[in-house]
Structures are given as C-alpha cells and as structure tokens.
Amino acid sequence: VVFNVTPSNAVVEFGDEVLMVDGEGYATKSMPYGTYDYRVTCANYHTAAGKVTVNEQGKAEVKVTLQPNFGWIKLDGAEVLRGAYVFIDNERVGQLPFTTDNIKSGTHRIKVVKSMYKVYEREVAVQDNSTTEVKVEMVPNFANVTLMADETSEIWIDGEKRGKGQWTGPLE
C-alpha cells in the first residue's frame, strides 16, 4: 500500500500501526491481501479515514489531501485607529491593522482597545481556508474641551502640565 498525503507532516494510522511519512508525503507498507482501515490526521486539519483493499492487481495507492480546519481574521479600520491593541479570545495578538496566522475554524471573540475610544468587541466566525475581514469602527469616548484661566495660571491634567492661561484638547 502506498499513501500519498498532503500535508506531508500528516500522521498515517494503518490498521494498528502508525506509518512513517517521508518529507514528500509518502508512506508505504507491504500487506497480505485484504481490506484495511486507515486514518490520516494532522494538527489544524480535518481528519480523513477510509478503507483500502489489497488484492492481486498490484499495489494499492491512496491519495489523501486533508482539508484545512483553519482560516484567518483580517482587522482594519480608519487611520485614527491604527495602533489600537487587538485581542483574540482574550489574548493580545497585535495592533491594527492586523491579520492572524492560521486560526482554528469556528467562533472567536475579538476585542480592540484604544485610549479615548470605547472598547470594540465582537464574535467572528472563521471558515475553513478563508479570510474573515472585519472593519473595526470604534466610538469616541472623549470630548474636545477648552480650559481658560488667567494668563499666569498653569493648566495641569492628570499630573501633566498642558499649558498656561488656555488649553484646548480631548479629555476622556
């Protein structure tokens, strides 16, 4: 029996044995005539299983291409949101704009955090072998404020000197 598997790092279980797969994705085993169960597995891929029959017609060839059990999430938003922190399933993974590495298919919780904006949270469904694009839209959580005092007064905000006499800027 000759197995040709993709990806080449897959594991081939044949009967009660695990076969060694070479770097090109091939595994072989000499067997007496009969029908045998096989199973091919690999992390982040759907498992494939079946039966192969060995008979007098020569070697039995089995080609198995596992289907990805992962996709990608691509997050982007307005220029003002660049640099916002991105969390996926409560783990900080990067900053906007951001595209994940392979991520398991299914539902994931994304959160985007940036100072002066309300937190953006959403569940995202990742499909096998496809990219889910998310346009992040964050709601401002600040007001532009003008503070005026006499010309000699210093204006301090959160322990930082911001000006003298007058200051205009955003406050959360």
C-alpha positions in Angstrom: 0.0 0.0 0.0 1.3 3.5 -0.9 -0.1 6.5 0.8 0.4 10.0 -0.7 -0.7 12.5 1.9 -1.0 16.3 2.0 0.2 18.0 4.1 3.4 15.9 4.2 3.6 16.2 8.1 0.4 14.2 8.5 0.2 11.0 10.5 -1.0 7.8 8.8 -2.6 5.2 11.0 -2.9 2.0 9.1 -4.5 -0.9 10.9 -2.9 -1.0 14.3 0.3 0.8 13.1 1.5 4.4 12.6 3.4 4.6 9.3 6.4 6.8 8.8 5.6 9.6 6.3 8.6 11.0 4.3 9.2 14.7 3.6 7.3 14.4 0.3 4.2 12.9 1.9 4.7 9.2 1.1 4.3 6.2 3.4 4.4 2.5 2.3 3.6 -0.8 3.9 3.6 -4.4 2.4 0.4 -6.2 3.4 -1.2 -9.5 2.6 -4.4 -9.4 0.6 -7.4 -8.0 2.5 -9.2 -4.8 3.3 -7.7 -2.4 5.9 -8.8 0.7 7.7 -6.7 3.8 7.6 -6.9 7.2 9.2 -4.9 10.4 8.3 -4.5 13.2 10.9 -2.7 16.4 11.2 -3.0 19.4 13.6 -5.3 22.1 12.2 -6.7 19.9 9.5 -9.9 17.7 9.4 -9.2 14.0 9.8 -9.7 11.7 6.8 -10.5 8.0 7.2 -11.4 5.1 4.9 -10.7 1.6 3.8 -8.2 0.3 1.3 -8.2 -3.2 -0.4 -5.0 -5.0 -1.2 -5.5 -7.6 -4.0 -3.7 -9.4 -6.8 -3.9 -6.3 -9.0 -0.7 -4.9 -7.6 0.0 -2.1 -5.2 -2.9 -0.1 -3.8 -2.5 3.6 -3.9 -4.3 6.0 -1.6 -4.1 9.8 -2.1 -5.3 11.9 0.8 -5.5 15.7 0.8 -6.6 16.9 4.3 -8.9 19.9 4.3 -7.8 22.8 6.5 -9.6 23.3 9.8 -8.4 26.9 10.0 -8.8 30.3 8.3 -7.7 33.9 9.0 -9.1 37.1 10.5 -8.1 40.4 9.0 -8.8 43.5 11.0 -8.5 47.1 9.8 -10.2 50.4 10.5 -9.9 54.2 10.0 -6.4 55.7 10.1 -7.1 57.2 13.5 -7.5 53.7 14.9 -4.1 52.5 13.7 -2.1 51.1 16.6 -5.1 50.0 18.6 -4.5 46.8 20.5 -6.1 43.6 19.2 -7.2 40.7 21.4 -8.5 37.4 20.2 -10.0 35.0 22.7 -8.7 37.3 25.5 -5.1 37.1 24.2 -3.3 40.2 23.0 -2.1 39.3 19.5 -1.1 42.6 17.8 -2.2 46.1 16.7 -4.4 47.4 13.9 -4.1 46.8 11.1 -3.7 43.1 11.8 -4.1 39.7 10.1 -3.9 36.5 12.1 -1.7 33.5 11.4 -3.7 30.2 10.9 -6.6 30.3 13.4 -8.9 27.3 14.1 -12.2 27.4 12.3 -15.1 28.3 14.5 -16.2 31.3 16.5 -13.7 33.6 18.1 -14.1 36.7 20.3 -12.2 39.8 19.2 -11.6 42.9 21.2 -9.9 46.1 20.1 -8.8 48.7 22.7 -7.5 52.2 22.2 -7.2 55.1 24.5 -10.0 57.7 24.1 -12.4 55.2 22.5 -14.9 52.7 23.8 -13.8 49.1 23.6 -14.9 47.3 20.4 -16.0 43.7 20.9 -17.5 41.2 18.5 -17.7 37.5 17.8 -16.3 36.4 14.5 -16.9 33.2 12.6 -13.8 31.7 10.9 -14.5 29.4 8.0 -12.1 26.7 6.7 -9.5 28.1 4.4 -10.9 31.6 4.1 -10.2 35.1 5.5 -12.9 36.8 7.6 -12.4 40.6 7.1 -13.6 42.9 9.9 -13.8 46.7 9.6 -13.3 48.0 13.1 -15.4 51.0 13.9 -14.8 52.5 17.4 -17.0 55.0 19.2 -15.1 58.0 20.5 -15.1 58.3 24.3 -13.8 61.9 24.6 -14.8 65.5 24.2 -12.8 68.4 23.0 -12.5 70.8 25.9 -11.2 74.3 26.2 -10.0 75.4 29.6 -9.5 79.1 30.2 -7.9 80.8 33.1 -5.9 84.0 33.7 -2.7 84.1 31.7 -0.4 83.3 34.6 -2.3 80.1 35.7 -0.7 76.8 34.8 -3.1 74.1 33.4 -2.3 70.5 34.6 -4.3 67.4 33.5 -3.6 64.0 35.0 -0.3 65.2 36.5 1.0 66.6 33.3 1.4 70.3 32.5 -0.6 71.1 29.4 -0.4 74.8 29.1 -0.7 78.3 30.6 -3.8 80.5 30.6 -5.7 78.4 28.0 -5.6 74.8 26.7 -7.8 73.0 24.2 -7.7 69.2 23.6 -9.5 65.9 24.1 -10.4 64.6 27.5 -11.8 61.1 28.1 
